[in-house]
Amino acid sequence: MSADAQRRALVSGGVAWATRMAQAVLSLGAAVVLARVLNPEAFGIFAMVVPVGVVANQLAGQVIQTALLQRPEVTEGELSSFFWLSLRNNLWIAAGMVVAGVALAAFYREPRVIAVASAWAVITWLLTITTFQEALLKRALRFPAVMGAQFVGLVIGIAAAVFAAYRGAGYWSLPIQLLVMEVVRGLGVARASGWLPQREHAGAGQATELRRSWRALAGFSLSTWLGDQPELMAVGRLGGAVPLGLYDTARRWARYPFEEPYLILGDLAVSGARVAGDAAAVARFLSRSILATLTVSLPGIAFVGVSAPDLVPVVLGPQWTASVTLLRWLCIAAFASALCRVWYWLPLARGQSQLLLRWSGYVQLPVTLTAVLVGWWWGPTGVATSMAVASTLLVIPCAAVMSRAGGIAWRGLVGAVWRPVVTSLAAVAAVAIADLGIAPTERLALAAVVFASAFVASWLALPGGVAQASAMARNLRTLATPG
């Protein structure tokens, strides 16, 4: 990677990371407020739509963007051709979501799901309008522009949701937040990009490769969805809206420390790797991206899990205490899954979407579906426990497959993840050993201090810890250096 490209990637990543952290704080505050205003049933109704909403958004937005990031050499005509094709495809995806909403309403015996699914379908189709502009901004490493639009959308969306909740909108507050956020974000991205599709466009060449990449990535998303969402559907079918609200909220809090940095650094890692140069430079760039992501996310997941008995009643309120056990098991699942998900960047950076499809369909999907079926017999807690076991069992085979696909030896792969794993577990042990026999509010604050201190101390004490800290400090100074 040239010095200029390296600096642009670093600066874009630094600005994007800072903005994402600001978004994380806002989202966390909104989650706390909404959890206290709304009841578990409201979250449960919304969660009933999440299984189809998530995969629809991925097919209509993220999958298209990833395909474009993998093919930076497309011409303007080919790009426009793919846009018009996607516009039609996404209309079918949105229509399919409405139909799925009817099926989900029958499955859960909850008619309110139909209206929520229909509203989400509108949001899904709106993604098409600006997903190409956002992908082009990311491909040019203009992540500050992307994150700025997302930040403004998030602020206005949260304000709309909180206002609606206090005005008695109930479960509709959550779709309102999603709709307002996406509309505002889309307007900001369109203004920053300025790209418009051509009316006359070519239909061959690289557009064919784009369609092929989209199909492989779409298959991977669908396969991943089949392994990720049935746990929510099982819990909802077993107990209805209230248990599902508890389970879904616990799962979101378990994944929250990882999702925020992963969403932005995933695109940055793939985009940066495409301009990194030779294979060795790509491997170094991806290893650093993986280390940076896990250094922030793994300790966050670990702290949520170890402090769950205090965090849930203090932060969310006493009406959520039944989710404590679920949260602890799901934090184990999120911790293990985080390792696999950052390793997906290796084949993505090399354009090997087919390998991800085979991995998800032949390995991940059978294991996770089996876990859901086994856990079904013991209710929501059994499902959470089975998911924790299944996610942990997948780590080693995932490392083996992704290492070969990404051209990174086992030593390099392990070297990118072992430090945040070990230091996070050491911090968990420190909190578990400490005698914090005080009131829950003070205990939570003290646990955070003990956890952070143990994490930093173990990081510096491990071999190479001081050198890694110095490298991070140099990167921060680079971000602060003008020019």
FENUR-V852007 format. One record per pair of residues at least 6 apart in sequence whose ideal C-beta (glycine too) atoms are under 8 Angstrom apart, sorted by sequence separation. I is the first residue (numbers start at 1). GAP is how many residues later the second one is. If there is no record, write none. Layout:
i	gap
I	GAP
I	GAP
This chain:
i	gap
68	6
104	6
105	6
137	6
276	6
347	6
376	6
403	6
437	6
459	6
460	6
105	7
169	7
236	7
304	7
313	7
316	7
375	7
376	7
378	7
403	7
406	7
436	7
1	8
35	8
74	8
105	8
137	8
138	8
164	8
165	8
235	8
236	8
276	8
312	8
313	8
347	8
348	8
374	8
375	8
438	8
104	9
105	9
137	9
164	9
235	9
273	9
276	9
312	9
347	9
375	9
459	9
460	9
375	10
403	10
436	10
459	10
68	11
162	11
312	11
372	11
375	11
399	11
402	11
436	11
101	12
102	12
105	12
134	12
161	12
164	12
232	12
235	12
273	12
312	12
344	12
371	12
374	12
375	12
434	12
101	13
104	13
161	13
164	13
235	13
272	13
273	13
434	13
68	14
101	14
372	14
399	14
436	14
101	15
102	15
161	15
232	15
309	15
312	15
371	15
372	15
399	15
101	16
160	16
161	16
231	16
232	16
269	16
308	16
371	16
431	16
434	16
100	17
101	17
160	17
269	17
272	17
64	18
371	18
98	19
101	19
158	19
161	19
232	19
308	19
368	19
371	19
431	19
97	20
98	20
101	20
157	20
160	20
231	20
269	20
308	20
370	20
430	20
431	20
97	21
157	21
268	21
269	21
430	21
64	22
157	22
305	22
368	22
97	23
98	23
157	23
158	23
304	23
305	23
308	23
367	23
368	23
427	23
428	23
430	23
431	23
97	24
156	24
157	24
265	24
427	24
430	24
156	25
157	25
427	25
429	25
60	26
95	26
305	26
367	26
94	27
97	27
153	27
154	27
157	27
265	27
304	27
305	27
367	27
427	27
94	28
153	28
156	28
265	28
426	28
427	28
153	29
302	29
426	29
60	30
94	30
153	30
301	30
305	30
364	30
59	31
93	31
94	31
153	31
154	31
261	31
262	31
363	31
424	31
427	31
93	32
152	32
153	32
261	32
423	32
426	32
60	33
152	33
153	33
301	33
302	33
59	34
60	34
90	34
91	34
301	34
363	34
364	34
90	35
149	35
150	35
153	35
258	35
261	35
262	35
363	35
423	35
149	36
152	36
261	36
422	36
423	36
56	37
90	37
149	37
260	37
298	37
301	37
56	38
90	38
149	38
150	38
363	38
149	39
257	39
258	39
359	39
423	39
56	40
148	40
149	40
257	40
258	40
298	40
419	40
422	40
56	41
87	41
257	41
297	41
86	42
149	42
257	42
258	42
359	42
146	43
149	43
257	43
258	43
359	43
419	43
53	44
145	44
148	44
256	44
257	44
294	44
52	45
86	45
294	45
419	45
86	46
146	46
255	46
257	46
355	46
419	46
145	47
254	47
257	47
52	48
145	48
256	48
294	48
52	49
83	49
293	49
419	49
82	50
142	50
254	50
355	50
253	51
254	51
333	51
340	51
49	52
52	52
123	52
137	52
290	52
329	52
336	52
51	53
79	53
289	53
290	53
352	53
326	54
330	54
333	54
337	54
340	54
49	55
116	55
120	55
123	55
127	55
130	55
134	55
137	55
290	55
326	55
329	55
333	55
336	55
340	55
343	55
347	55
350	55
48	56
116	56
119	56
123	56
126	56
130	56
133	56
137	56
289	56
325	56
329	56
332	56
336	56
339	56
343	56
346	56
350	56
122	57
126	57
129	57
130	57
133	57
136	57
330	57
333	57
334	57
337	57
346	57
349	57
350	57
120	58
326	58
329	58
330	58
333	58
336	58
340	58
344	58
347	58
112	59
116	59
123	59
127	59
130	59
133	59
134	59
136	59
286	59
325	59
329	59
332	59
333	59
336	59
339	59
343	59
346	59
347	59
48	60
119	60
126	60
130	60
133	60
286	60
332	60
339	60
343	60
346	60
129	61
133	61
345	61
346	61
48	62
133	62
340	62
346	62
130	63
132	63
286	63
343	63
49	64
53	64
56	64
60	64
68	64
45	65
48	65
52	65
56	65
60	65
132	65
57	66
61	66
65	66
69	66
45	67
49	67
53	67
57	67
60	67
61	67
64	67
68	67
72	67
249	67
282	67
45	68
48	68
49	68
52	68
56	68
60	68
64	68
68	68
282	68
65	69
69	69
46	70
57	70
61	70
65	70
69	70
343	70
45	71
49	71
53	71
60	71
64	71
68	71
249	71
273	72
65	73
250	73
254	73
246	74
249	74
253	74
251	75
255	75
270	75
274	75
342	75
246	76
247	76
250	76
254	76
258	76
262	76
269	76
273	76
246	77
250	77
254	77
270	78
339	78
247	79
251	79
254	79
255	79
258	79
262	79
266	79
270	79
246	80
250	80
254	80
258	80
262	80
269	80
255	82
339	82
251	83
258	83
335	89
84	113
83	114
80	117
84	117
147	117
79	118
80	118
80	119
81	120
286	120
77	121
80	121
81	121
143	121
287	121
299	121
76	122
81	122
85	122
286	122
294	122
298	122
302	122
306	122
77	123
78	123
283	123
294	123
298	123
301	123
302	123
305	123
23	124
77	124
78	124
143	124
283	124
295	124
299	124
303	124
307	124
19	125
37	125
46	125
77	125
82	125
143	125
282	125
283	125
287	125
291	125
295	125
299	125
302	125
303	125
306	125
45	126
78	126
81	126
85	126
107	126
290	126
291	126
294	126
298	126
302	126
306	126
314	126
16	127
20	127
23	127
27	127
34	127
38	127
75	127
78	127
141	127
290	127
294	127
313	127
314	127
15	128
16	128
19	128
23	128
26	128
30	128
34	128
37	128
42	128
43	128
46	128
78	128
79	128
82	128
86	128
108	128
279	128
287	128
288	128
291	128
299	128
303	128
12	129
15	129
19	129
22	129
26	129
29	129
33	129
37	129
42	129
46	129
78	129
82	129
108	129
138	129
283	129
287	129
291	129
315	129
12	130
13	130
16	130
41	130
75	130
107	130
110	130
138	130
141	130
286	130
310	130
314	130
12	131
16	131
19	131
23	131
27	131
30	131
34	131
42	131
43	131
75	131
109	131
110	131
141	131
309	131
310	131
9	132
12	132
15	132
19	132
26	132
30	132
33	132
38	132
42	132
74	132
78	132
82	132
108	132
139	132
8	133
38	133
73	133
74	133
108	133
138	133
220	133
227	133
247	133
310	133
311	133
223	134
246	134
250	134
310	134
38	135
71	135
37	136
38	136
74	136
217	136
220	136
224	136
247	136
216	137
220	137
223	137
227	137
231	137
243	137
247	137
307	137
310	137
71	138
213	138
216	138
219	138
223	138
227	138
230	138
234	138
238	138
34	139
71	139
217	139
226	139
230	139
34	140
213	140
216	140
217	140
220	140
224	140
227	140
228	140
231	140
239	140
307	140
216	141
223	141
224	141
227	141
231	141
234	141
238	141
239	141
306	141
307	141
68	142
71	142
219	142
223	142
227	142
230	142
234	142
238	142
67	143
70	143
226	143
231	144
303	144
307	144
235	145
303	145
306	145
67	146
30	147
66	147
67	147
235	148
303	148
234	149
302	149
64	150
67	150
63	151
66	151
231	152
299	152
231	153
63	154
63	155
231	156
299	156
63	158
59	159
62	159
59	162
58	163
59	163
55	166
55	167
58	167
55	170
54	171
51	174
54	174
55	174
54	175
291	177
51	178
50	179
51	179
51	181
50	182
51	182
47	185
48	188
47	189
44	192
48	193
44	196
45	196
48	196
44	197
47	197
44	198
47	198
50	198
69	198
44	199
41	200
44	200
45	200
47	200
70	200
40	201
41	201
44	201
47	201
66	201
69	201
40	202
43	202
44	202
65	202
69	202
72	202
42	203
41	204
44	204
66	204
70	204
40	205
43	205
69	205
39	206
40	206
43	206
40	209
35	214
31	221
31	222
31	225
28	228
27	229
24	232
27	233
24	236
23	237
21	239
20	240
20	241
20	243
17	244
20	244
19	245
17	247
16	248
17	248
16	249
13	252
16	252
13	255
12	256
9	259
13	259
9	262
9	263
9	266
5	267
5	270
1	271
5	271
1	274
1	275
2	275
17	275
1	276
9	276
13	276
70	278
13	279
40	279
1	280
35	280
36	280
39	280
40	280
71	280
35	281
36	281
70	281
35	282
66	282
32	283
70	283
1	284
32	284
35	285
67	286
14	461
14	462
15	464
10	465
14	465
11	467
10	468
11	468
10	469
7	471
